[in-house]
């Protein structure tokens, strides 16, 4: 019985850690996961592609996973092709900081989010960026 309980706990932990849609603690209830991308500090840009069936959103939250990321800009491309540029620098740490963007106009569908960044720590080899949207 104890072995079975331990196996269930381990399986739950593995499934919980591997699910990309698990909300970090910085994400309010009701927000939806739009996508994420791996940051390999060999480059300075990553693109988060948003699924075409994702709902229209009015606000975004961008969070770092695994390691700190020093964002230099965020470029949002709406479904219509219209761009929105956010050029304020922000250094964010996992489970501590986020970038919140109020998008102009009404709720709109997003095609992709492109983030420009720099490596914060020379020891960091990778990180992940996760984008969440407010459909309300």
N, CA, C and O atoms as a MOPAC input file, in Angstrom:
PM7 MOZYME 1SCF
protein

 N      0.82100 1    -1.19200 1     0.00000 1
 C      0.00000 1     0.00000 1     0.00000 1
 C      0.86700 1     1.25800 1     0.00000 1
 O      0.59300 1     2.20600 1    -0.73600 1
 N      1.91200 1     1.26400 1     0.82600 1
 C      2.80900 1     2.41100 1     0.89800 1
 C      3.53400 1     2.59500 1    -0.43100 1
 O      3.71700 1     3.72100 1    -0.89300 1
 N      3.94600 1     1.48600 1    -1.04300 1
 C      4.63900 1     1.55200 1    -2.32600 1
 C      3.72800 1     2.13800 1    -3.41400 1
 O      4.17400 1     2.92500 1    -4.24800 1
 N      2.45900 1     1.74800 1    -3.39500 1
 C      1.50600 1     2.26600 1    -4.38000 1
 C      1.30800 1     3.76900 1    -4.19600 1
 O      1.27100 1     4.50900 1    -5.17900 1
 N      1.18100 1     4.22900 1    -2.95000 1
 C      1.02500 1     5.66100 1    -2.66900 1
 C      2.25000 1     6.43700 1    -3.12100 1
 O      2.13100 1     7.51800 1    -3.69700 1
 N      3.42300 1     5.88500 1    -2.86000 1
 C      4.66200 1     6.53800 1    -3.27500 1
 C      4.74100 1     6.62900 1    -4.79800 1
 O      5.16000 1     7.65200 1    -5.33900 1
 N      4.34100 1     5.57100 1    -5.48500 1
 C      4.34700 1     5.57300 1    -6.95000 1
 C      3.39100 1     6.63500 1    -7.49600 1
 O      3.71700 1     7.31700 1    -8.46800 1
 N      2.23000 1     6.77800 1    -6.88700 1
 C      1.27200 1     7.80600 1    -7.33000 1
 C      1.81300 1     9.21200 1    -7.10000 1
 O      1.61600 1    10.09600 1    -7.93300 1
 N      2.48500 1     9.42200 1    -5.98600 1
 C      3.07200 1    10.73500 1    -5.70300 1
 C      4.15000 1    11.06800 1    -6.72300 1
 O      4.20300 1    12.18900 1    -7.22700 1
 N      5.00100 1    10.11300 1    -7.02700 1
 C      6.08500 1    10.33400 1    -7.99800 1
 C      5.50200 1    10.59600 1    -9.38600 1
 O      5.95600 1    11.50000 1   -10.08700 1
 N      4.50300 1     9.81400 1    -9.78600 1
 C      3.87300 1    10.00700 1   -11.09200 1
 C      3.20600 1    11.37700 1   -11.18700 1
 O      3.30900 1    12.04300 1   -12.21700 1
 N      2.53100 1    11.79800 1   -10.13500 1
 C      1.89600 1    13.11900 1   -10.12200 1
 C      2.93000 1    14.22400 1   -10.26100 1
 O      2.71000 1    15.19800 1   -10.98100 1
 N      4.05300 1    14.07600 1    -9.57600 1
 C      5.11300 1    15.08300 1    -9.65900 1
 C      5.68800 1    15.14600 1   -11.06400 1
 O      5.92400 1    16.23700 1   -11.58200 1
 N      5.91700 1    14.00300 1   -11.68700 1
 C      6.47300 1    13.97100 1   -13.04100 1
 C      5.50600 1    14.61000 1   -14.02700 1
 O      5.91600 1    15.42900 1   -14.85000 1
 N      4.23200 1    14.24800 1   -13.95600 1
 C      3.24000 1    14.81900 1   -14.86800 1
 C      3.05800 1    16.30400 1   -14.63700 1
 O      2.87600 1    17.05600 1   -15.59500 1
 N      3.10300 1    16.73800 1   -13.41600 1
 C      2.95500 1    18.15500 1   -13.10200 1
 C      4.11100 1    18.98200 1   -13.61900 1
 O      3.90600 1    20.10500 1   -14.07900 1
 N      5.31700 1    18.45600 1   -13.55400 1
 C      6.49000 1    19.19800 1   -14.01300 1
 C      6.59800 1    19.21400 1   -15.52600 1
 O      7.16700 1    20.14800 1   -16.09100 1
 N      6.06700 1    18.20400 1   -16.19100 1
 C      6.24400 1    18.14000 1   -17.64000 1
 C      5.14800 1    18.85400 1   -18.41100 1
 O      5.28400 1    19.05200 1   -19.61800 1
 N      4.08800 1    19.24000 1   -17.76400 1
 C      2.97100 1    19.87600 1   -18.45400 1
 C      3.26400 1    21.34800 1   -18.73400 1
 O      3.45700 1    22.11200 1   -17.78900 1
 N      3.30600 1    21.78200 1   -20.02600 1
 C      3.60000 1    23.17100 1   -20.32700 1
 C      2.49200 1    24.11800 1   -19.90900 1
 O      2.72700 1    25.31900 1   -19.77800 1
 N      1.28700 1    23.60200 1   -19.69500 1
 C      0.17400 1    24.47400 1   -19.35000 1
 C      0.02900 1    24.68300 1   -17.84400 1
 O     -0.91600 1    25.33800 1   -17.40400 1
 N      0.94500 1    24.13900 1   -17.05200 1
 C      0.88600 1    24.37200 1   -15.60900 1
 C      1.19400 1    25.84100 1   -15.34900 1
 O      2.24200 1    26.34200 1   -15.75700 1
 N      0.30000 1    26.51200 1   -14.68600 1
 C      0.44700 1    27.95000 1   -14.47300 1
 C      1.45900 1    28.23900 1   -13.38100 1
 O      1.33100 1    27.72600 1   -12.26900 1
 N      2.47500 1    29.06300 1   -13.68200 1
 C      3.34300 1    29.53000 1   -12.61300 1
 C      2.52600 1    30.34000 1   -11.60800 1
 O      1.42200 1    30.78400 1   -11.92000 1
 N      3.05400 1    30.52900 1   -10.42600 1
 C      2.28400 1    31.19100 1    -9.37500 1
 C      1.98300 1    32.65700 1    -9.67800 1
 O      1.16800 1    33.25900 1    -8.97900 1
 N      2.60500 1    33.25100 1   -10.68900 1
 C      2.37100 1    34.65000 1   -11.04600 1
 C      1.15900 1    34.85300 1   -11.95200 1
 O      0.79400 1    35.99600 1   -12.23000 1
 N      0.53300 1    33.78800 1   -12.41400 1
 C     -0.54600 1    33.89200 1   -13.38100 1
 C     -1.90100 1    33.88000 1   -12.66900 1
 O     -2.19700 1    32.94000 1   -11.93200 1
 N     -2.73200 1    34.91500 1   -12.88000 1
 C     -4.06200 1    34.94800 1   -12.25500 1
 C     -4.97000 1    33.84100 1   -12.80800 1
 O     -4.76900 1    33.36800 1   -13.92700 1
 N     -5.94900 1    33.44100 1   -12.03000 1
 C     -6.93400 1    32.45700 1   -12.48300 1
 C     -7.66100 1    32.99000 1   -13.71700 1
 O     -7.93500 1    34.18500 1   -13.82200 1
 N     -7.96500 1    32.09400 1   -14.63700 1
 C     -8.71000 1    32.46400 1   -15.83300 1
 C     -7.83500 1    32.81800 1   -17.02700 1
 O     -8.33000 1    32.87000 1   -18.15400 1
 N     -6.55800 1    33.06000 1   -16.81000 1
 C     -5.66200 1    33.36700 1   -17.93200 1
 C     -5.32000 1    32.06000 1   -18.63900 1
 O     -5.29000 1    30.99600 1   -18.02000 1
 N     -5.06100 1    32.15400 1   -19.94700 1
 C     -4.76700 1    30.95200 1   -20.71800 1
 C     -3.33000 1    30.97100 1   -21.22700 1
 O     -2.76300 1    32.02300 1   -21.52100 1
 N     -2.76600 1    29.78000 1   -21.32000 1
 C     -1.39500 1    29.62300 1   -21.80100 1
 C     -1.39600 1    29.72900 1   -23.31900 1
 O     -2.03000 1    28.92200 1   -23.99900 1
 N     -0.68800 1    30.72000 1   -23.85400 1
 C     -0.64000 1    30.92100 1   -25.30400 1
 C      0.53400 1    30.19800 1   -25.94900 1
 O      0.47100 1    29.84100 1   -27.12500 1
 N      1.59600 1    29.98200 1   -25.19600 1
 C      2.75000 1    29.28000 1   -25.74700 1
 C      4.00300 1    29.57300 1   -24.96900 1
 O      4.01700 1    30.42100 1   -24.07600 1
 N      5.06500 1    28.85900 1   -25.31900 1
 C      6.35900 1    29.10800 1   -24.69600 1
 C      7.45600 1    28.73800 1   -25.67000 1
 O      7.23400 1    28.01600 1   -26.64200 1
 N      8.64300 1    29.24500 1   -25.39200 1
 C      9.79500 1    28.98800 1   -26.25100 1
 C     11.03400 1    28.82300 1   -25.39200 1
 O     11.14800 1    29.41100 1   -24.31700 1
 N     11.95000 1    28.02000 1   -25.88200 1
 C     13.21700 1    27.83600 1   -25.17900 1
 C     14.14900 1    28.98500 1   -25.52200 1
 O     14.24300 1    29.40700 1   -26.67400 1
 N     14.82900 1    29.47600 1   -24.51500 1
 C     15.82700 1    30.53100 1   -24.67600 1
 C     17.18900 1    29.85200 1   -24.61000 1
 O     17.55400 1    29.28400 1   -23.58100 1
 N     17.93500 1    29.91000 1   -25.70000 1
 C     19.30200 1    29.38500 1   -25.69500 1
 C     20.20700 1    30.58700 1   -25.79500 1
 O     20.21100 1    31.23200 1   -26.84400 1
 N     20.93400 1    30.91600 1   -24.83400 1
 C     21.63400 1    32.18300 1   -24.79400 1
 C     22.69800 1    32.33600 1   -25.87600 1
 O     23.50600 1    33.26300 1   -25.82600 1
 N     22.70200 1    31.41800 1   -26.87000 1
 C     23.56900 1    31.57300 1   -28.03000 1
 C     22.98900 1    32.61600 1   -28.98800 1
 O     23.71000 1    33.16000 1   -29.82400 1
 N     21.68700 1    32.89300 1   -28.86900 1
 C     21.04100 1    33.90700 1   -29.70100 1
 C     20.46800 1    34.98400 1   -28.78300 1
 O     20.59300 1    34.89300 1   -27.56200 1
 N     19.84000 1    36.00300 1   -29.37300 1
 C     19.26400 1    37.08000 1   -28.56300 1
 C     17.79200 1    37.30200 1   -28.87400 1
 O     17.24000 1    38.36300 1   -28.58100 1
 N     17.15200 1    36.28600 1   -29.47600 1
 C     15.76600 1    36.44700 1   -29.89700 1
 C     15.07200 1    35.08500 1   -29.89700 1
 O     15.65800 1    34.07600 1   -30.28800 1
 N     13.82300 1    35.07600 1   -29.45500 1
 C     13.02100 1    33.85100 1   -29.48900 1
 C     11.59700 1    34.21400 1   -29.90000 1
 O     11.09400 1    35.28600 1   -29.56200 1
 N     10.95600 1    33.30500 1   -30.63500 1
 C      9.59700 1    33.52100 1   -31.09700 1
 C      8.66600 1    32.51000 1   -30.43700 1
 O      8.90600 1    31.30300 1   -30.47300 1
 N      7.61100 1    33.02600 1   -29.84000 1
 C      6.56100 1    32.18300 1   -29.27300 1
 C      5.40100 1    32.20800 1   -30.26100 1
 O      4.71100 1    33.21800 1   -30.39700 1
 N      5.19300 1    31.08800 1   -30.94800 1
 C      4.08400 1    30.98700 1   -31.89700 1
 C      2.81000 1    30.66600 1   -31.12300 1
 O      2.80300 1    29.78200 1   -30.26600 1
 N      1.73200 1    31.38800 1   -31.42900 1
 C      0.45100 1    31.18600 1   -30.75900 1
 C     -0.44100 1    30.35800 1   -31.68200 1
 O     -0.53700 1    30.64100 1   -32.87600 1
 N     -1.09000 1    29.33900 1   -31.12600 1
 C     -1.97000 1    28.47700 1   -31.91200 1
 C     -3.12300 1    29.29700 1   -32.50100 1
 O     -3.65700 1    30.17600 1   -31.82500 1
 N     -3.51100 1    29.02200 1   -33.74300 1
 C     -4.59000 1    29.79100 1   -34.39000 1
 C     -5.93000 1    29.70400 1   -33.65700 1
 O     -6.75700 1    30.60800 1   -33.78200 1
 N     -6.15500 1    28.63600 1   -32.89800 1
 C     -7.43300 1    28.49200 1   -32.19600 1
 C     -7.43300 1    29.15700 1   -30.81900 1
 O     -8.41900 1    29.05100 1   -30.08900 1
 N     -6.34900 1    29.83800 1   -30.45100 1
 C     -6.30000 1    30.55500 1   -29.16800 1
 C     -7.28000 1    31.72300 1   -29.21000 1
 O     -7.44400 1    32.35700 1   -30.25300 1
 N     -7.93200 1    32.01100 1   -28.08900 1
 C     -8.90500 1    33.11500 1   -28.08600 1
 C     -8.24400 1    34.48600 1   -28.16800 1
 O     -7.04200 1    34.62400 1   -27.93900 1
 N     -9.03400 1    35.48200 1   -28.49400 1
 C     -8.56300 1    36.87100 1   -28.50700 1
 C     -8.28100 1    37.30900 1   -27.07700 1
 O     -8.96800 1    36.88800 1   -26.14600 1
 N     -7.26800 1    38.15600 1   -26.90300 1
 C     -6.87600 1    38.61400 1   -25.56900 1
 C     -6.68500 1    40.12600 1   -25.55900 1
 O     -6.50400 1    40.75000 1   -26.60400 1
 N     -6.72600 1    40.69300 1   -24.38200 1
 C     -6.52800 1    42.13100 1   -24.19100 1
 C     -5.21700 1    42.43100 1   -23.47600 1
 O     -4.62500 1    43.49300 1   -23.66400 1
 N     -4.76600 1    41.47200 1   -22.64500 1
 C     -3.52400 1    41.65200 1   -21.88500 1
 C     -2.67700 1    40.38500 1   -21.95800 1
 O     -3.19300 1    39.28300 1   -22.14400 1
 N     -1.36500 1    40.56600 1   -21.80800 1
 C     -0.42500 1    39.44800 1   -21.78500 1
 C      0.40000 1    39.49600 1   -20.50700 1
 O      0.66900 1    40.56500 1   -19.95800 1
 N      0.79200 1    38.32200 1   -20.05200 1
 C      1.80600 1    38.20700 1   -18.99800 1
 C      2.90300 1    37.32300 1   -19.55800 1
 O      2.64100 1    36.24100 1   -20.08400 1
 N      4.13900 1    37.79800 1   -19.43700 1
 C      5.30300 1    37.04200 1   -19.90000 1
 C      6.13300 1    36.69600 1   -18.67900 1
 O      6.49100 1    37.57000 1   -17.88900 1
 N      6.43800 1    35.40400 1   -18.53000 1
 C      7.21200 1    34.94800 1   -17.37600 1
 C      8.42100 1    34.15100 1   -17.83300 1
 O      8.42800 1    33.57100 1   -18.91900 1
 N      9.43900 1    34.13200 1   -16.99100 1
 C     10.64300 1    33.34100 1   -17.23200 1
 C     10.50900 1    32.02100 1   -16.48300 1
 O      9.98900 1    31.96900 1   -15.36800 1
 N     10.98400 1    30.97000 1   -17.11300 1
 C     11.03800 1    29.66300 1   -16.47000 1
 C     12.49700 1    29.20900 1   -16.45700 1
 O     13.22700 1    29.50900 1   -17.40100 1
 N     12.92900 1    28.52400 1   -15.46400 1
 C     14.24700 1    27.90600 1   -15.30300 1
 C     15.32700 1    28.89400 1   -14.85800 1
 O     15.96000 1    28.66400 1   -13.82800 1
 N     15.56400 1    29.98800 1   -15.59600 1
 C     16.61900 1    30.94800 1   -15.27300 1
 C     16.13100 1    32.38000 1   -15.48700 1
 O     15.10600 1    32.60600 1   -16.13100 1
 N     16.88000 1    33.35100 1   -14.93700 1
 C     16.58900 1    34.76300 1   -15.14700 1
 C     16.77100 1    35.12100 1   -16.62700 1
 O     17.61000 1    34.54700 1   -17.32100 1
 N     15.96700 1    36.08100 1   -17.08900 1
 C     16.10000 1    36.58500 1   -18.46200 1
 C     16.04700 1    38.10000 1   -18.41500 1
 O     15.20100 1    38.67800 1   -17.73300 1
 N     16.95700 1    38.74500 1   -19.14200 1
 C     16.99300 1    40.19700 1   -19.26300 1
 C     16.37300 1    40.56000 1   -20.61200 1
 O     17.04300 1    40.51700 1   -21.64400 1
 N     15.08000 1    40.91900 1   -20.59300 1
 C     14.37000 1    41.25600 1   -21.83300 1
 C     14.71800 1    42.67400 1   -22.25200 1
 O     14.72900 1    43.59200 1   -21.43200 1
 N     15.00200 1    42.84500 1   -23.54500 1
 C     15.27200 1    44.18200 1   -24.07000 1
 C     14.06200 1    44.72900 1   -24.83500 1
 O     13.88400 1    45.94300 1   -24.92300 1
 N     13.22900 1    43.83700 1   -25.39100 1
 C     11.98700 1    44.27700 1   -26.04300 1
 C     11.06100 1    43.08800 1   -26.25000 1
 O     11.48200 1    41.93100 1   -26.23700 1
 N      9.79100 1    43.41000 1   -26.44100 1
 C      8.77100 1    42.40800 1   -26.75600 1
 C      7.99300 1    42.93200 1   -27.95500 1
 O      7.50300 1    44.06100 1   -27.94000 1
 N      7.88300 1    42.12000 1   -28.97900 1
 C      7.19400 1    42.49000 1   -30.22200 1
 C      6.01700 1    41.52800 1   -30.39800 1
 O      6.21200 1    40.32200 1   -30.54400 1
 N      4.79900 1    42.06700 1   -30.38300 1
 C      3.58500 1    41.26700 1   -30.54500 1
 C      3.06300 1    41.47400 1   -31.95500 1
 O      2.95100 1    42.60800 1   -32.42200 1
 N      2.74100 1    40.36900 1   -32.63900 1
 C      2.13600 1    40.45100 1   -33.96900 1
 C      0.71300 1    39.90200 1   -33.85400 1
 O      0.50400 1    38.74000 1   -33.50400 1
 N     -0.25900 1    40.76500 1   -34.15900 1
 C     -1.65700 1    40.36700 1   -34.10400 1
 C     -2.01000 1    39.54800 1   -35.34400 1
 O     -1.26900 1    39.55200 1   -36.32700 1
 N     -3.13000 1    38.85600 1   -35.29700 1
 C     -3.57800 1    38.01900 1   -36.40800 1
 C     -3.68000 1    38.81900 1   -37.70600 1
 O     -3.43100 1    38.27900 1   -38.78400 1
 N     -4.04300 1    40.09600 1   -37.61500 1
 C     -4.16900 1    40.96000 1   -38.79600 1
 C     -2.81000 1    41.33900 1   -39.39400 1
 O     -2.74500 1    41.88700 1   -40.49400 1
 N     -1.72600 1    41.04500 1   -38.66500 1
 C     -0.38800 1    41.42500 1   -39.10900 1
 C      0.09300 1    42.71600 1   -38.47700 1
 O      1.26700 1    43.06700 1   -38.60100 1
 N     -0.79700 1    43.42400 1   -37.80300 1
 C     -0.43200 1    44.67600 1   -37.14100 1
 C      0.50500 1    44.38600 1   -35.96400 1
 O      0.25500 1    43.46700 1   -35.18300 1
 N      1.59400 1    45.17500 1   -35.83500 1
 C      2.53400 1    44.94500 1   -34.74400 1
 C      2.26500 1    45.84100 1   -33.52800 1
 O      1.63400 1    46.89300 1   -33.63500 1
 N      2.75500 1    45.39900 1   -32.39200 1
 C      2.78300 1    46.19800 1   -31.16200 1
 C      4.15000 1    45.98700 1   -30.53900 1
 O      4.57000 1    44.85000 1   -30.32600 1
 N      4.84300 1    47.07500 1   -30.24700 1
 C      6.21200 1    47.00900 1   -29.72800 1
 C      6.27100 1    47.52600 1   -28.29500 1
 O      5.75500 1    48.60000 1   -27.98600 1
 N      6.90700 1    46.74900 1   -27.43100 1
 C      7.15400 1    47.14500 1   -26.03800 1
 C      8.66500 1    47.14500 1   -25.85100 1
 O      9.29500 1    46.08800 1   -25.86700 1
 N      9.25500 1    48.34100 1   -25.67200 1
 C     10.71500 1    48.45000 1   -25.65300 1
 C     11.31700 1    48.68900 1   -24.27400 1
 O     12.51300 1    48.96200 1   -24.16800 1
 N     10.52400 1    48.59400 1   -23.22600 1
 C     11.08500 1    48.77600 1   -21.88200 1
 C     11.85500 1    47.53600 1   -21.46200 1
 O     11.35800 1    46.41500 1   -21.57500 1
 N     13.07900 1    47.74500 1   -20.97400 1
 C     13.88700 1    46.62800 1   -20.48400 1
 C     13.29900 1    46.09600 1   -19.19500 1
 O     12.73800 1    46.84100 1   -18.39100 1
 N     13.43500 1    44.80200 1   -19.01300 1
 C     12.96400 1    44.18000 1   -17.77900 1
 C     13.76900 1    42.92100 1   -17.50800 1
 O     13.91300 1    42.07000 1   -18.38500 1
 N     14.28400 1    42.80500 1   -16.31600 1
 C     14.97000 1    41.58900 1   -15.88600 1
 C     13.99300 1    40.81600 1   -15.01000 1
 O     13.56300 1    41.30600 1   -13.96500 1
 N     13.64700 1    39.61100 1   -15.43900 1
 C     12.68100 1    38.83800 1   -14.66600 1
 C     13.26600 1    37.49900 1   -14.24100 1
 O     14.06100 1    36.87800 1   -14.94600 1
 N     12.84000 1    37.08800 1   -13.06800 1
 C     13.27300 1    35.82300 1   -12.47500 1
 C     12.07800 1    34.88500 1   -12.37600 1
 O     10.94700 1    35.33500 1   -12.19700 1
 N     12.32300 1    33.58000 1   -12.49200 1
 C     11.22000 1    32.61900 1   -12.38200 1
 C     10.49100 1    32.74400 1   -11.04800 1
 O     11.12000 1    32.91500 1   -10.00400 1
 N      9.17600 1    32.65800 1   -11.08500 1
 C      8.30300 1    32.68900 1    -9.90300 1
 C      8.42300 1    33.96100 1    -9.06800 1
 O      7.96300 1    33.98900 1    -7.92700 1
 N      9.03300 1    35.01400 1    -9.61500 1
 C      9.16600 1    36.24900 1    -8.85400 1
 C      8.73500 1    37.47600 1    -9.63900 1
 O      8.11000 1    38.37500 1    -9.07600 1
 N      9.05500 1    37.53500 1   -10.92700 1
 C      8.79600 1    38.71800 1   -11.74300 1
 C      8.03800 1    38.33400 1   -13.01200 1
 O      8.02800 1    37.17400 1   -13.42400 1
 N      7.40600 1    39.33300 1   -13.61800 1
 C      6.73300 1    39.12000 1   -14.90100 1
 C      6.66500 1    40.44600 1   -15.64800 1
 O      6.87000 1    41.51400 1   -15.07100 1
 N      6.37400 1    40.35700 1   -16.93200 1
 C      6.08900 1    41.53100 1   -17.74500 1
 C      4.59800 1    41.47900 1   -18.04600 1
 O      4.10800 1    40.48200 1   -18.57800 1
 N      3.87700 1    42.53800 1   -17.71300 1
 C      2.44300 1    42.60800 1   -18.00200 1
 C      2.24200 1    43.66000 1   -19.08200 1
 O      2.65300 1    44.81000 1   -18.92300 1
 N      1.60900 1    43.26400 1   -20.17900 1
 C      1.36400 1    44.17800 1   -21.29600 1
 C     -0.12600 1    44.38300 1   -21.48500 1
 O     -0.87000 1    43.42000 1   -21.67100 1
 N     -0.57000 1    45.63900 1   -21.43700 1
 C     -1.93400 1    46.00100 1   -21.81900 1
 C     -1.89800 1    46.32500 1   -23.29400 1
 O     -1.28400 1    47.31200 1   -23.69900 1
 N     -2.54200 1    45.51500 1   -24.09700 1
 C     -2.49900 1    45.68300 1   -25.53900 1
 C     -3.47800 1    46.77000 1   -25.96800 1
 O     -4.53400 1    46.91900 1   -25.35400 1
 N     -3.14500 1    47.54100 1   -27.02200 1
 C     -4.03300 1    48.63000 1   -27.47100 1
 C     -5.29400 1    48.08900 1   -28.13200 1
 O     -5.28300 1    47.01200 1   -28.72700 1
 N     -6.37200 1    48.84500 1   -28.02200 1
 C     -7.61800 1    48.47800 1   -28.68100 1
 C     -8.40300 1    47.41600 1   -27.94100 1
 O     -8.21100 1    47.18800 1   -26.74700 1
 N     -9.29000 1    46.77400 1   -28.67700 1
 C    -10.14200 1    45.71100 1   -28.13700 1
 C     -9.36200 1    44.39600 1   -28.05100 1
 O     -8.19800 1    44.32600 1   -28.44500 1
 N    -10.02000 1    43.35900 1   -27.53100 1
 C     -9.41100 1    42.02400 1   -27.51100 1
 C     -9.10900 1    41.60200 1   -28.94700 1
 O     -9.92900 1    41.78900 1   -29.84600 1
 N     -7.91900 1    41.02900 1   -29.15100 1
 C     -7.52500 1    40.58900 1   -30.49600 1
 C     -6.77000 1    39.28000 1   -30.42900 1
 O     -6.17100 1    38.93500 1   -29.41000 1
 N     -6.81100 1    38.56000 1   -31.53700 1
 C     -6.05100 1    37.32000 1   -31.63800 1
 C     -4.59000 1    37.66400 1   -31.94200 1
 O     -4.28900 1    38.62100 1   -32.65700 1
 N     -3.70900 1    36.86300 1   -31.38200 1
 C     -2.27600 1    37.08200 1   -31.54900 1
 C     -1.69000 1    35.95300 1   -32.38000 1
 O     -2.00200 1    34.78200 1   -32.16500 1
 N     -0.83600 1    36.31600 1   -33.33200 1
 C     -0.15600 1    35.33500 1   -34.17900 1
 C      1.13500 1    34.85100 1   -33.52200 1
 O      1.41200 1    33.65300 1   -33.47600 1
 N      1.93700 1    35.82300 1   -33.00400 1
 C      3.20600 1    35.44900 1   -32.36700 1
 C      3.69500 1    36.56000 1   -31.45300 1
 O      3.29400 1    37.71800 1   -31.56600 1
 N      4.57700 1    36.16400 1   -30.54400 1
 C      5.23800 1    37.10100 1   -29.64300 1
 C      6.73800 1    36.85700 1   -29.79000 1
 O      7.21800 1    35.74300 1   -29.57800 1
 N      7.47000 1    37.90700 1   -30.15300 1
 C      8.92100 1    37.80000 1   -30.34000 1
 C      9.58700 1    38.56200 1   -29.20300 1
 O      9.30900 1    39.74200 1   -28.99000 1
 N     10.46300 1    37.88700 1   -28.48000 1
 C     11.17100 1    38.52500 1   -27.36700 1
 C     12.64800 1    38.66000 1   -27.72000 1
 O     13.26300 1    37.73700 1   -28.25500 1
 N     13.20200 1    39.82700 1   -27.40800 1
 C     14.64500 1    40.07900 1   -27.53500 1
 C     15.19700 1    40.05900 1   -26.11400 1
 O     14.54800 1    40.56500 1   -25.19800 1
 N     16.36100 1    39.49600 1   -25.91700 1
 C     16.88300 1    39.32400 1   -24.56300 1
 C     18.40600 1    39.26900 1   -24.55400 1
 O     19.06300 1    39.17400 1   -25.59100 1
 N     18.93300 1    39.33600 1   -23.33700 1
 C     20.36300 1    39.13600 1   -23.08800 1
 C     20.49700 1    38.14200 1   -21.95000 1
 O     19.57900 1    37.97100 1   -21.14700 1
 N     21.63100 1    37.49800 1   -21.88800 1
 C     21.90800 1    36.56400 1   -20.80100 1
 C     22.20300 1    37.35100 1   -19.53600 1
 O     23.01000 1    38.28100 1   -19.55400 1
 N     21.55200 1    36.98500 1   -18.43400 1
 C     21.79000 1    37.67100 1   -17.16800 1
 C     23.02700 1    37.12600 1   -16.48300 1
 O     23.87900 1    37.88400 1   -16.02000 1
 N     23.11900 1    35.81100 1   -16.42100 1
 C     24.26300 1    35.17400 1   -15.76200 1
 C     25.05000 1    34.38200 1   -16.79400 1
 O     24.46200 1    33.66900 1   -17.60700 1
 N     26.31600 1    34.49300 1   -16.77100 1
 C     27.14800 1    33.77400 1   -17.73800 1
 C     27.04300 1    32.25900 1   -17.57000 1
 O     27.34500 1    31.51200 1   -18.50000 1
 N     26.62000 1    31.80600 1   -16.40200 1
 C     26.52900 1    30.37100 1   -16.16800 1
 C     25.25200 1    29.77500 1   -16.73900 1
 O     25.17200 1    28.56200 1   -16.93000 1
 N     24.25300 1    30.60600 1   -17.01400 1
 C     22.97800 1    30.09000 1   -17.52100 1
 C     23.13700 1    29.64200 1   -18.96700 1
 O     23.62600 1    30.39400 1   -19.81000 1
 N     22.72500 1    28.42500 1   -19.24200 1
 C     22.82600 1    27.89000 1   -20.58800 1
 C     21.48100 1    27.91900 1   -21.31200 1
 O     21.43300 1    27.94700 1   -22.54100 1
 N     20.39400 1    27.91100 1   -20.54700 1
 C     19.08300 1    27.94100 1   -21.18200 1
 C     18.04800 1    28.44000 1   -20.18300 1
 O     18.25500 1    28.44400 1   -18.96900 1
 N     16.93900 1    28.85400 1   -20.74500 1
 C     15.79200 1    29.25500 1   -19.94900 1
 C     14.57300 1    29.04600 1   -20.83900 1
 O     14.70400 1    28.60600 1   -21.98100 1
 N     13.41400 1    29.35200 1   -20.33200 1
 C     12.20700 1    29.30200 1   -21.14100 1
 C     11.38800 1    30.54200 1   -20.85700 1
 O     11.38000 1    31.06000 1   -19.74000 1
 N     10.69400 1    31.01500 1   -21.89300 1
 C      9.78300 1    32.13600 1   -21.74000 1
 C      8.37700 1    31.59000 1   -22.00600 1
 O      8.16400 1    30.83300 1   -22.95400 1
 N      7.43100 1    31.97900 1   -21.16700 1
 C      6.06100 1    31.50500 1   -21.28100 1
 C      5.13900 1    32.72100 1   -21.38700 1
 O      5.28900 1    33.69200 1   -20.64500 1
 N      4.18200 1    32.65700 1   -22.32000 1
 C      3.27100 1    33.77600 1   -22.57400 1
 C      1.84100 1    33.33900 1   -22.23300 1
 O      1.37300 1    32.28500 1   -22.66400 1
 N      1.17000 1    34.17500 1   -21.45100 1
 C     -0.20900 1    33.91700 1   -21.00700 1
 C     -1.07100 1    35.09500 1   -21.42700 1
 O     -0.59500 1    36.22900 1   -21.46500 1
 N     -2.35800 1    34.83300 1   -21.75000 1
 C     -3.27400 1    35.86900 1   -22.17600 1
 C     -4.53100 1    35.91100 1   -21.34500 1
 O     -4.98500 1    34.89200 1   -20.82500 1
 N     -5.09700 1    37.11200 1   -21.22200 1
 C     -6.34100 1    37.32000 1   -20.49400 1
 C     -7.48600 1    37.39900 1   -21.49700 1
 O     -7.63100 1    38.40700 1   -22.18900 1
 N     -8.30900 1    36.33800 1   -21.58600 1
 C     -9.39900 1    36.33100 1   -22.56000 1
 C    -10.62900 1    37.12700 1   -22.14400 1
 O    -11.55400 1    37.28900 1   -22.94000 1
 N    -10.65500 1    37.62500 1   -20.91100 1
 C    -11.87100 1    38.33700 1   -20.44700 1
 C    -11.88400 1    39.79400 1   -20.87000 1
 O    -12.83000 1    40.51800 1   -20.55900 1

